[in-house]
Amino acid sequence: MENNFKALRHRVGMEKGEFAVYLGIAQSHYSKWENQKMQPDRDSMIAAWLKLKELLPGLNLQDLVKLPE
């Protein structure tokens, strides 16, 4: 399963480090998520979604996941 963190980060206009700080995680950890080298666990995904809903009202949890094309 891939995620949409990079697209969401661009949508809110933040740099990687700024976005990682906003989500409350280390930039190196976030970078692995964005580059699809590691996927967030369920709790981290939910925590990120709850934070991102502050910036993107109406964001669904499913919006964090890339659907196969």
N, C-alpha and C positions, 0 to 999 in steps of 0.2 A: 504494500500500500504506500503510495506517495502522498506528500502533503502539499498544501498551497501557501506555505508561509512566505515564500519569496514574493509571490503575486500580492499577497495581503500587505506585506511590508511596503511594496511599491505603491500600493493603493493609498496608504496613509502617509506616504512621503517621508519615510524614515530611513536612515542609514542602518546597516547591520548592527553596529554596536548600540546605537540608540534604541533600536527595536528590542534587542536582547535585554537591555536594562529595563525597558518598559515591561517586558514579560517577566522580569525578575530572575533571569538565568544568565550564566556566563556566556560571553560572546562566542567562545570556542564551542560550547555546547550547542548554542543556537545555530552556528555555522554548519554543524553536522546535520542538523535538521533541514536547513535550507538546501544543502547540497545533497540531500537524500542519502547521506552516509549512515544516518541513524534516524529512527523514527521515535517520536515522543511516546512514552507509555500513556496509558489511558488517563491517569490522574494529571499528568503534565498537559495532555491535549485539552482536557476539560478546563484546567486552570488558565491556559492560554486563551481558550475560547471566551471564558468569562471576562478576562482583561480586554480582549479585542472588541467585545460587545460594547465597551465604553466608547470606543472610537468609531465603531461601525454598527450602529443600532440595526437590528434585524438580521445580524449575522447568525447563521445556523451552524451548529457543530459540524454538520456535513460539509459546510463551505471550507473547512480546513483540510479536507481530503480531496485528492485528485481522483476523479473517476476515470476508468480506462476509456480510451477513445475507440 
